[in-house]
Amino acid sequence: MSIMLRPTLDVMKNKITPGSIPPESIIFEEKNLKMIVYSGHDDDITQLIAFFNLTNNDLVPYASTFLFELHWKEISECADS
């Protein structure tokens, strides 16, 4: 897994299931964490696209963005929809 991606996925996993990641493995202070922002080059975006097997063999345009969002719903809301 990508070195850049691991901390973000660990934070998301720990938000879903608190305590699922050992505290010493988490590099961000999570208490009030709302967003993680990385800055990189087109090669970084290309690697993320390849990691998720989303490639269509096009070049990544200048100033591209790759976003991850974690959404939460009450279980009762899910049952109603």
ZANU-32319 format. One line per 4 residues: their letters; for each residue x, y negated, z negated of N, C-alpha, C. Coordinates in steps of 0.001 Angstrom, whole numbers. Example, Ala and Ser with C-alpha at 12.3 -4.5 7.8 and 13.67 -1.06 7.14 Angstrom:
<atoms>
as> 13190 5690 -7800 12300 4500 -7800 13200 3300 -7800 ~ 12850 2250 -7080 13670 1060 -7140 12900 -30 -7870 $
</atoms>
This chain:
<atoms>
msim> 839 1181 0 0 0 0 882 -1241 0 ~ 383 -2283 602 1107 -3538 719 1491 -4099 -650 ~ 2723 -4582 -766 3180 -5212 -2006 2339 -6444 -2303 ~ 1921 -7139 -1257 1107 -8343 -1424 -328 -7998 -1821 $
lrpt> -811 -6870 -1366 -2206 -6500 -1578 -2455 -5856 -2941 ~ -1497 -5118 -3484 -1682 -4372 -4726 -2182 -5236 -5892 ~ -1557 -6394 -6196 -2052 -7185 -7332 -3493 -7641 -7166 ~ -3881 -8011 -5954 -5253 -8451 -5705 -6234 -7309 -5930 $
ldvm> -5939 -6139 -5401 -6831 -4991 -5587 -6880 -4548 -7038 ~ -5749 -4657 -7756 -5746 -4325 -9183 -6655 -5250 -9975 ~ -6606 -6545 -9665 -7480 -7509 -10347 -8945 -7175 -10067 ~ -9276 -6873 -8795 -10657 -6536 -8440 -11108 -5265 -9155 $
knki> -10260 -4257 -9161 -10609 -2999 -9820 -10837 -3214 -11308 ~ -9992 -4037 -11936 -10134 -4297 -13369 -11367 -5144 -13668 ~ -11789 -5971 -12730 -13036 -6737 -12910 -14241 -5803 -12870 ~ -14191 -4803 -11975 -15295 -3852 -11840 -15338 -2912 -13038 $
tpgs> -14183 -2386 -13420 -14086 -1450 -14538 -12999 -1951 -15488 ~ -13366 -2789 -16475 -12363 -3332 -17400 -11557 -2217 -18066 ~ -10252 -2420 -18123 -9364 -1450 -18739 -8895 -354 -17796 ~ -9328 -381 -16542 -8954 667 -15595 -7504 545 -15135 $
ippe> -6925 -629 -15266 -5531 -855 -14903 -4772 -1163 -16197 ~ -3659 -491 -16466 -2886 -797 -17678 -2483 -2270 -17710 ~ -2627 -2937 -18869 -2339 -4382 -18956 -946 -4756 -18459 ~ 40 -3892 -18665 1403 -4219 -18231 1544 -4208 -16712 $
siif> 573 -3623 -16011 627 -3574 -14547 7 -4803 -13893 ~ -745 -5572 -14646 -1453 -6725 -14098 -561 -7952 -14192 ~ -332 -8601 -13060 586 -9746 -13051 -136 -11092 -13139 ~ -1461 -11101 -13060 -2225 -12342 -13168 -2947 -12379 -14506 $
eekn> -3052 -13559 -15112 -3873 -13730 -16305 -5318 -13777 -15829 ~ -6091 -12755 -16172 -7410 -12580 -15573 -8560 -13290 -16266 ~ -8393 -13721 -17487 -9522 -14173 -18287 -10465 -15112 -17527 ~ -9923 -16136 -16913 -10753 -17104 -16182 -10436 -17126 -14699 $
lkmi> -9816 -16072 -14203 -9392 -16025 -12813 -10595 -15984 -11868 ~ -10630 -16912 -10929 -11713 -16963 -9949 -11215 -16733 -8532 ~ -9934 -16995 -8287 -9429 -16909 -6935 -7926 -16642 -6956 ~ -7474 -15867 -5984 -6048 -15653 -5757 -5782 -16102 -4328 $
vysg> -4814 -16968 -4151 -4505 -17493 -2823 -3063 -17136 -2481 ~ -2871 -16560 -1314 -1545 -16275 -788 -1356 -17105 469 ~ -153 -17520 683 189 -18219 1912 1224 -17378 2643 ~ 1097 -17297 3947 2035 -16476 4694 2065 -16857 6155 $
hddd> 2636 -15983 6935 2788 -16191 8375 1881 -15225 9136 ~ 1847 -15372 10435 1022 -14495 11265 1422 -13032 11099 ~ 2695 -12771 10831 3133 -11388 10612 2471 -10770 9380 ~ 2249 -11593 8345 1577 -11095 7136 136 -10712 7440 $
itql> -556 -11549 8192 -1939 -11258 8585 -1972 -10012 9469 ~ -1019 -9908 10377 -938 -8735 11254 -788 -7458 10435 ~ 36 -7498 9392 229 -6319 8540 -1048 -5952 7794 ~ -1791 -6947 7305 -3065 -6665 6629 -4074 -6052 7597 $
iaff> -4136 -6585 8795 -5048 -6044 9812 -4683 -4595 10125 ~ -3395 -4322 10262 -2942 -2956 10538 -3230 -2040 9355 ~ -3031 -2532 8133 -3278 -1722 6940 -4729 -1241 6884 ~ -5661 -2130 7239 -7081 -1771 7225 -7551 -1164 8548 $
nltn> -6617 -919 9456 -6915 -299 10746 -7983 -1084 11519 ~ -7827 -2395 11536 -8781 -3280 12217 -8222 -3838 13516 ~ -7102 -3337 13943 -6404 -3917 15082 -7162 -3744 16399 ~ -7091 -4793 17208 -7601 -4718 18576 -6491 -5104 19558 $
ndlv> -5250 -5109 19060 -4039 -5395 19831 -3946 -6828 20341 ~ -4770 -7736 19820 -4638 -9158 20150 -3614 -9792 19213 ~ -3019 -10887 19656 -2131 -11640 18784 -2959 -12392 17749 ~ -2423 -12524 16557 -3118 -13257 15496 -2985 -14745 15789 $
pyas> -4103 -15463 15869 -4033 -16900 16165 -3352 -17685 15042 ~ -2773 -18804 15407 -2145 -19717 14455 -3162 -20144 13402 ~ -2729 -20251 12157 -3548 -20695 11018 -4710 -19743 10728 ~ -4509 -18454 10925 -5541 -17456 10629 -5670 -17252 9124 $
tflf> -6797 -16707 8721 -7091 -16452 7314 -7646 -15054 7167 ~ -7282 -14395 6085 -7815 -13075 5745 -8350 -13201 4331 ~ -9652 -13041 4153 -10279 -13244 2843 -10788 -11943 2255 ~ -10667 -11823 937 -11277 -10730 184 -12221 -11368 -820 $
elhw> -13435 -10867 -887 -14387 -11366 -1872 -14945 -10199 -2658 ~ -15119 -10423 -3937 -15724 -9428 -4802 -17040 -10013 -5295 ~ -18139 -9364 -4941 -19464 -9830 -5348 -20031 -8873 -6381 ~ -20824 -9425 -7289 -21391 -8639 -8371 -22894 -8860 -8407 $
keis> -23625 -7782 -8595 -25074 -7839 -8721 -25495 -7023 -9916 ~ -26505 -7482 -10612 -27101 -6678 -11678 -27657 -5409 -11063 ~ -27564 -4307 -11779 -28104 -3039 -11262 -29590 -3158 -10984 ~ -30325 -3881 -11827 -31770 -4036 -11601 -32053 -4778 -10306 $
ecad> -31180 -5722 -9919 -31346 -6426 -8647 -31169 -5485 -7472 ~ -30221 -4550 -7599 -29959 -3582 -6529 -31142 -2640 -6349 ~ -31787 -2280 -7441 -32923 -1354 -7377 -34124 -2004 -6704 ~ -34237 -3335 -6840 -35367 -4058 -6260 -35237 -4260 -4763 $
s> -34003 -4221 -4227 -33835 -4513 -2803 -33907 -3299 -1945 $
</atoms>
